[in-house]
Amino acid sequence: MTDWTRTPFARTLGLRYPIVQGPFGGGISRIGLTAAVSDAGGLGSFGAHHLEPEELDVTVGLLHAATNHPFAVNLWVPRPGQPDELDRTTYDTYSDALRPWFERAGMSPPVYRHAASPDFDAQVEVVLARRPAVFSFVFGIPSPEVLAECRRRGIRTIGAATHLDEGIALRDAGVDAVVAAGYEAGGHRPAFLRPASDSVATGPLTAQLSAVLEIPVIAAGGIADGRGIAAALVLGADAVQIGTAFLATDQSGAPDAHKQALRSPRSRYTALTRAFSGRLARGIRNDFLDAFEFADVPAYPQQNWMTAPLKAAAAERDDAELLALWSGQGAALLTDRRDATELFEFLVEDTDHILGATPRPTTAWESVA
């Protein structure tokens, strides 16, 4: 049997398997899911970009208590010129378009409220102090000082690239590994040097990055079983990152309506949209996405703040037509394994079968021949 598990990435972090659980933003990451994946031998991840520094400190402490194995904490790097708060002018300009949707959710349109992003520098200070095994990030590259301090403290760093240009920039900055965030992936396109619409598909991006970079490449996007893992490894990946399949498990924080959508035939139909957050992201089509697919919406994070009360109300009501149903194009491949540990075991066993010595079944046309 081919030993696909002993890649440099897995050995460096002390993982039994080169499988990374994708981090989920927007408050749907859960400590139980991160710990389950890490305990199973992969790298569990926790999306923490929305947490205030004090909340982040508590969360990383709970993660350390929940597992003795490596895990990753993921943050979003602020973009130059990114708004720091929701301004009144933006709210007044775009709020009328959301009014019918708030009414549909059974709530009055919220009055203008102040909203602001957590302090990224303060979040990073928490990560440095708490020392998770991995600090992962999207939408850019932290400062050279932060990356140097991570190295000094033994924290491995992983950045995300949607294009070869971004992968080279991450390598040149001294990042330890690069996620090849393919066009097929669910959630936000973490582009930062090229337009998000320029994102390259997982296969070509993985092959390009692995051919040029001297650091591990982690393939992400459209991977949901052993076939996807095997293909990524053949293309040069050192590991894979799987998000949508773990998002559908019992341990994730996604609303039930979201999980049901991921496991239904409607998951075959995804689209890239700015409707929910102001940033291009892939999700399952629903009424809200379709209505705003070509609409002019505020940039991130303005639109994200404006739709936040609506998404919260939709989650409370389990209304799949108003939720951000983030999903990759591999959702149609999901099995009925709803427990994260059981899913992880399936991924390992399926990859063993694909890359192992077990003969494949004879097909009908071969037997006739």
N, C-alpha and C positions, 0 to 999 in steps of 0.2 A: 504493500500500500504506500502510495506517495505521502510523505510527511509534509503536508502543506502548512502545518501549524508553527514550525520553528523558523519564522521569518525574523530578520533583525529587529523589526519593530516590536514583535511579541517578546523576543528575548530581552531586549533593553528594558521593557517595562515589567517583565516578569509575568506576562500573560500566558495562559495555556493555549489560547486561540487568538488569531489576529482579527478579531471581530469587535468593532466599536459600535456602541449604541449611540445613535444620533441624538444631540441635545435638542430639547424642545423649548422654544421661547413662549412668551405670553402666559406664563404661569402654569403650563400643563406638564412640566417635568415633575417627577415625584422621587423622593428619596428611596422609596421601596423599589422602584424600577431600576434606578441607578445601582443600588446595592445588589439586586438580583443578578444583573448582568455581570457585575464585577465578581460576585461570588461564584458565578458559573464559569469564570475563566476568561471573560472578555473585559473590555474597558467600558464601564458604565459612565454616562455623562449626564450632567445637570445643567440645563439652560437657565442662567441666573441674571440675564441682562436687565430684567425688570425690577430686581430687588434693590432696595436701599442698602447702603453699606452695613447697617446694623442687622438687617434681615439676612443679608448674605453671610455675615459672620456666624449667626446662629445656624443657618442652613449647612454651611461647610462643617461646622462642629457636629451636627447631627449625621452628616454623611460619614465622617470619620468614626462615629460611634456605631453606624449601621453596617460597616464593612471594614475588614482588615486588608482588603485588596485595593489595587490602584483604581482611581476614578478621575474623571476630568470635570473641571468647572469651566463653563463656556460664557464668555461675555461678548458684547457687540462693541466694536471700536467706533467711536463717533466720527462721522464724516466731516470734513472741513465745510463750514457754512451751515451745518445742520442746526435747525432751530432748537433752542434750549427750552422753550415753553410754548404753550398754545396761546397765540395772541388773539385779541378780540376781533381784529379785522378779518382774520382767516375764519374764525368761528361764524361771524355774521354773514360772510360771503357764501359759505357752503352749508350752513345748518338747515336751510329750507329744503335742500335736496334730501336730507335724512329724516325730515319730519314724518312723512308717511310711514317710514319703516319703524320709527319709534312707536307710532300709534299702532302699527300692526303687532308690535311686541307687547302691547297692552300697557304702555307707559307714556307719560307726557314727555315731549322733547326736553332734555335737560337745559337749564339755564347755563349761561357761560360760566365756566369754572376754570380756575388756574390749574394747569398741569405742567409738569416739568420732568425731565429725565434724571435718573440717579446720577450722581457724580462718578464718572468713569474712573478718574484717578483714585478716588476713595475706595471704589470697588476693587481696583487692582491692589491697593494696599492691604485689603483684607485677604485677597488670594495669596499675596506674598507672605503674610503673617501665618496663614493657616496651612500653607504648603501642601496642597493636593498634589498627587503624582503628576497631573497634567493640567496646564492652563491652555485651553483652546479658545479661539476667537475667530470672528467673522467680520466682514466689511472693512478690513484694513489690517494694519500692522501696528502693534504698540511701539512705543519709543525704544530706541536702542538701549536706553538706561533700564527700562522695564525688562527687556529681554536679557540683558546682562545680569540683572538681579535674579531673574528666574534661574539662569544657569548657576549662579553662585549658590543658590539655595537648593539646587537639585530638582527644580520643577521643570519638567519637559514641556515644550511649547508646540502647539499644532495650529497652523493657520489654514484658511480655506481659499481655494482658487477656482474661478470659473473659466479661466483662460490661461494659456501658457505664459503670457506676460506677467500675470499675477503670481504664478508659481515661481517664476524666476526671481521676482521681487521678494517673495517670502524667503526663498533660499538665500539670497544675497543679504537679507537682514539677519540671518543666523537662526531662523526657526528650525526646530528639530524634525518636523514632518509636515507634509502638506496634504490636505484633503482635496481630492479632485471632485469638486462639487458639480456634478453633471447636470445638463439641461433637464433630465428626467426627474431630478430630485424634487421631493415635496417641500413646501415651505418657501422661505425667502431665498432669492438668488443672491449670494453673498459677494457680488461683484464690487470691486473698488478701484480698478484701473481702467476697465473697459465698461461700456454700457451693459447693464444686466441682460439686455436682449442679445448680446454677443456670446452668451454662455454656450460652451461647447458640450456635446453629448458625453456621457460618462466614458464610453469606450475609447473614442479618439483622444479625449482629454487625459485619461489615465495613461494611454500609450505615449502621448507626447511628453507628459511630465516625467514619466519613468525613464524615458530615453535621454532626457536632458539633465534632470536633477540628480544629485548624488545623495539625497536624503530620502527616507521612506515616503511613498505615495499611498494614500488611503482612498480607495475608490468609493464614491458615494453617488447614489441615484439609480433607481430602478432595480435594486438588488433585494430579493426577498426569499431566495432559496439557494441551494447548493450550486445550481447552474450559474447563477449570477456571481457567487463567490469564486467559483472555479474560473469563470471567464475573466474576472478582474485580475486574478493572480496570474493567469496566462499572459494578460496584457501588460504585466509588469508591476501591478500593485503589490505592496508589502502587507496590506490589510484592507478590510472593507469597513464601511460605515453604513449601518442599516437604521433608518429612522421610521418609515411608515409601518413596517411590520411590528415594531415595538410600540408604536403609538396606539395600535389596535389592541394591545394586551390589557388585561384587567388592572395591572399595576400602573398604567399611565394615567395622567390627570385629564385626558380628553373627555369631554361630555359623552354620555352614552349615545346620543344621537350621532356624534362624530364617529364613534367606533362602529356603530351599525352601518353608517354610510360607507366606511372603509371596507366592510365585509359584504357589501351589496353590489349588484350589477352596476349601480350608478358610478362606482369608483373607476369604471373604464373611461369616464369622461372628465378629464381634468383640463384646466386652462391656467395660463399665467395671467395674473391680475394685480392691479394696484388698489383695488376697491376697498380692501379691509384696512390696510396699513399705510398706503402711499408708496410702498416699495413693491417691486415686482416679486410675486410669490405664486407657487403652484398649489392649487386646491381643486377639490371636486366642484363641478358646476352646481350652483343652486340659484334661487331666485335673486338674491342680493348680488352675487357675482355677475349674473347675466345682465341685470339692470345697470350695473356700473362698469361693464367690461370696457366700454369705449368712452366713458365719461371723464371729464376733467376733475381730478380730485387733488387735494393738497398733498404736498410731499410728506414723506416720513420725517418726524413722528407726528405731525399735525393731524393727518387723517387717522392715525392709530388712536390718538387721544379722543378724537371726535366720535369714532365708532365704538370705543371701549364700553360705554354704558349699554349700547345696543347688543354687543356680543355677550356681555354679562347677563342681560335679560334673556337672550336667546338660550344661553347655557342653562339658566334656571328653568326655562320652559321646555328644554330639550327640542328646540325648534331648529331643525337641520337647514332650513331655508335661509336663516339669518346668521348662521355660524360661519366662521372661517374654517372650512373643512380641509385643512392642509393635507395633502396627499401626493405621493410620488406616482409615477406612471407604472410602478410595479405592484400597485395595490391589488390588481386583478389576480395576482399570483398568491395572495395570502391564503394560508391554510386555516383550519378551524382551531388552531392552537392559541388559546387566549391567555395562558399563563406564560409569563416572560421566561421563566426557567425552562419550561417545556419547549417553548419556541426556540430558545438558544440551543437546546439539545438536538432539536430537529435540524437546525442549520448546520451543526457540526456533523451529525450523522449523514445528512444529505450530501454535504461536501465530501465526506469520506467516500461515499458511494460513487460520486461523480469522478473523483480523482483516484479512486482505489483500483484494485485489481478485479473487482467483481465484474464478471461478464455482463454486458447489457442484454436485455431480453431480445429474442429473435422476433423480428417484425413479421406481420402477416405476409407481406409480399416476398420476403426472403424465404419463408417456409414453402411458399408455392413454387418459387424458382427452384 
